[in-house]
């Protein structure tokens, strides 16, 4: 069975990365194979970030060359920086039955859904303006001017929630992770995804039935 592509979006500070990583740990404990797709970006690397773990950090000319070669499943510009998802990193794993998680914005989510229609889109909603602002301040990565820009952009992103398959309000991380895990498990039991296996069982059942009663 092919893997499922889960596209997870939220405003900056919404908690999507933490939810994805904890959900993957939960699924892997149940025997699921999962992969977190690391995006490419032209943004400067923060002191706590590691190239290849948090992002693939590239210069703008290199990124644009990758765009020209058609290497991205999606790409977009956000706050003056370019972000993109590698086709090779995603498609090969899905074919091998690995679930892939994308942490991307709403623009990228729509691009991916167009290319891979059976991808599952999940939007992580902050519980309130005040809580999102607190999270952005507490992580200590941006100036107040940058935080204000992120909050203004967040309002635009919240208006796209109707384009998603699921929404999770991240008021408590453990509850949000539990909901996300349930969505992932449920998606594997959609009839359309299970049809090849179900057809195999039915066909074998028919053969066995005929052999049993015509012998």
C-alpha positions as CSV (number, residue, x, y, z in Angstrom):
1,X,0.0,0.0,0.0
2,X,1.3,3.4,-0.9
3,X,2.1,5.9,1.9
4,X,-0.1,8.8,2.7
5,X,1.0,12.4,2.3
6,X,-0.1,14.6,5.2
7,X,0.2,18.4,4.6
8,X,0.2,20.3,7.9
9,X,-0.2,24.1,7.9
10,X,-0.6,26.8,10.5
11,X,0.5,30.3,11.2
12,X,4.0,30.7,12.5
13,X,4.0,29.7,16.1
14,X,0.9,27.6,15.8
15,X,2.8,24.5,16.9
16,X,2.6,22.4,13.7
17,X,6.2,21.2,13.9
18,X,5.9,20.0,17.4
19,X,2.6,18.2,16.6
20,X,4.1,16.6,13.5
21,X,7.1,15.2,15.4
22,X,5.1,13.9,18.3
23,X,2.6,12.4,16.0
24,X,5.3,10.6,14.1
25,X,6.7,9.2,17.3
26,X,3.3,7.9,18.2
27,X,2.8,6.3,14.8
28,X,6.3,4.8,14.7
29,X,5.6,3.2,18.1
30,X,2.6,1.5,16.4
31,X,4.8,0.2,13.5
32,X,4.1,2.9,11.0
33,X,6.9,4.1,8.7
34,X,7.0,7.9,8.6
35,X,9.2,10.6,7.2
36,X,9.3,14.3,7.9
37,X,10.1,16.1,4.6
38,X,12.8,18.8,5.2
39,X,12.1,21.9,3.0
40,X,14.6,24.0,1.1
41,X,14.9,27.7,2.0
42,X,16.8,30.8,1.2
43,X,16.3,32.1,4.7
44,X,19.3,32.5,6.9
45,X,20.0,29.8,9.4
46,X,19.2,30.6,13.0
47,X,21.8,29.6,15.7
48,X,19.8,26.7,16.9
49,X,19.1,25.2,13.5
50,X,21.0,22.5,11.7
51,X,21.3,22.3,7.9
52,X,19.5,19.1,6.7
53,X,17.5,18.7,9.9
54,X,15.5,21.9,10.1
55,X,15.9,23.0,6.5
56,X,18.1,22.6,3.5
57,X,19.7,26.1,3.5
58,X,20.5,27.2,0.0
59,X,21.4,30.5,-1.7
60,X,18.7,32.2,-3.8
61,X,20.4,31.5,-7.2
62,X,20.7,27.8,-6.4
63,X,17.0,27.7,-5.3
64,X,15.9,29.4,-8.5
65,X,17.9,27.0,-10.6
66,X,16.1,24.1,-8.8
67,X,12.8,25.7,-9.7
68,X,13.9,25.9,-13.4
69,X,14.8,22.2,-13.3
70,X,11.4,21.3,-11.9
71,X,12.8,19.8,-8.7
72,X,10.1,21.2,-6.4
73,X,6.7,19.7,-5.7
74,X,5.8,23.2,-4.5
75,X,7.5,26.4,-3.7
76,X,6.5,29.9,-2.5
77,X,7.9,33.1,-1.2
78,X,7.2,34.1,2.4
79,X,8.5,37.3,4.1
80,X,11.1,37.8,1.4
81,X,12.5,34.2,1.6
82,X,11.9,31.2,-0.8
83,X,10.7,27.9,0.5
84,X,10.2,24.6,-1.4
85,X,9.5,20.9,-1.1
86,X,11.7,18.5,-3.0
87,X,9.8,16.1,-5.3
88,X,12.4,13.4,-4.9
89,X,12.2,13.4,-1.1
90,X,8.4,13.0,-1.1
91,X,7.4,10.8,-4.1
92,X,9.9,8.0,-3.7
93,X,8.9,7.4,-0.1
94,X,5.2,7.4,-0.8
95,X,5.8,4.7,-3.4
96,X,7.6,2.6,-0.8
97,X,4.7,2.8,1.6
98,X,6.1,5.5,3.9
99,X,3.8,8.2,5.2
100,X,5.3,11.7,4.5
101,X,4.6,14.8,6.5
102,X,5.0,18.3,5.1
103,X,5.2,21.4,7.3
104,X,4.3,24.1,4.7
105,X,2.2,27.2,4.4
106,X,-1.2,27.5,2.8
107,X,0.1,28.5,-0.6
108,X,2.4,25.4,-0.8
109,X,-0.4,23.2,0.6
110,X,-2.7,24.1,-2.4
111,X,0.1,23.5,-4.9
112,X,0.8,20.0,-3.5
113,X,-2.9,19.1,-3.3
114,X,-3.2,20.0,-7.0
115,X,-0.2,17.6,-7.8
116,X,-1.2,14.9,-5.4
117,X,-5.0,15.0,-5.0
118,X,-5.2,12.3,-2.3
119,X,-2.9,14.2,0.0
120,X,-4.5,15.0,3.4
121,X,-4.5,18.7,4.5
122,X,-4.6,19.5,8.2
123,X,-4.7,23.0,9.5
124,X,-3.5,23.8,13.0
125,X,-5.4,26.7,14.5
126,X,-4.1,28.8,17.4
127,X,-6.6,29.0,20.3
128,X,-6.4,32.8,20.3
129,X,-4.5,35.9,19.1
130,X,-3.1,36.4,22.6
131,X,-1.7,32.9,22.8
132,X,-0.2,33.0,19.4
133,X,1.5,36.4,20.2
134,X,2.8,34.9,23.5
135,X,4.3,31.9,21.7
136,X,6.1,34.1,19.1
137,X,7.5,36.3,21.8
138,X,8.5,33.4,24.1
139,X,10.5,31.6,21.4
140,X,12.8,34.7,21.2
141,X,13.6,34.4,17.5
142,X,12.1,37.6,16.1
143,X,11.9,41.3,16.8
144,X,8.6,42.9,17.7
145,X,8.4,44.3,14.2
146,X,8.8,40.8,12.7
147,X,6.3,39.4,15.2
148,X,3.7,42.0,14.2
149,X,4.2,41.0,10.5
150,X,3.8,37.3,11.4
151,X,0.5,38.1,13.3
152,X,-0.9,40.1,10.3
153,X,0.1,37.2,8.0
154,X,-1.5,34.7,10.4
155,X,-4.9,36.4,9.9
156,X,-4.7,35.9,6.2
157,X,-3.7,32.2,6.7
158,X,-6.7,31.6,9.0
159,X,-9.0,32.5,6.2
160,X,-7.8,29.5,4.2
161,X,-9.0,26.8,6.7
162,X,-12.0,26.1,4.6
163,X,-9.7,24.6,1.9
164,X,-8.4,21.9,4.3
165,X,-9.7,18.5,5.2
166,X,-9.3,18.7,8.9
167,X,-8.7,21.4,11.6
168,X,-7.1,21.0,15.0
169,X,-7.2,23.8,17.7
170,X,-3.8,23.6,19.4
171,X,-4.9,24.7,22.9
172,X,-3.2,21.6,24.5
173,X,-0.3,19.9,22.8
174,X,-1.1,16.4,24.0
175,X,-4.7,16.6,22.9
176,X,-3.7,18.1,19.5
177,X,-1.2,15.2,19.0
178,X,-3.9,12.7,19.9
179,X,-6.2,14.2,17.4
180,X,-3.6,14.3,14.7
181,X,-2.6,10.6,15.3
182,X,-6.3,9.6,15.0
183,X,-6.6,11.4,11.7
184,X,-3.5,9.6,10.3
185,X,-4.7,6.2,11.4
186,X,-8.2,6.9,10.1
187,X,-6.9,7.9,6.7
188,X,-5.3,4.5,6.2
189,X,-8.8,2.9,6.5
190,X,-10.5,5.0,3.8
191,X,-12.1,2.6,1.4
192,X,-10.3,4.1,-1.6
193,X,-6.9,3.5,0.0
194,X,-7.8,-0.1,1.2
195,X,-9.4,-1.2,-2.1
196,X,-6.4,-3.1,-3.5
197,X,-6.1,-5.2,-0.3
198,X,-9.8,-5.7,0.0
199,X,-10.1,-6.8,-3.6
200,X,-7.2,-9.4,-3.0
201,X,-9.1,-10.8,0.0
202,X,-12.4,-11.0,-1.8
203,X,-10.9,-12.7,-4.9
204,X,-9.0,-15.2,-2.7
205,X,-12.2,-15.8,-0.7
206,X,-14.2,-16.5,-3.9
207,X,-11.5,-19.0,-5.1
208,X,-11.5,-20.8,-1.8
209,X,-15.3,-20.9,-1.7
210,X,-15.5,-22.4,-5.1
211,X,-12.9,-25.0,-4.4
212,X,-14.5,-25.9,-1.1
213,X,-17.9,-26.6,-2.5
214,X,-17.1,-27.9,-6.0
215,X,-14.6,-30.5,-5.0
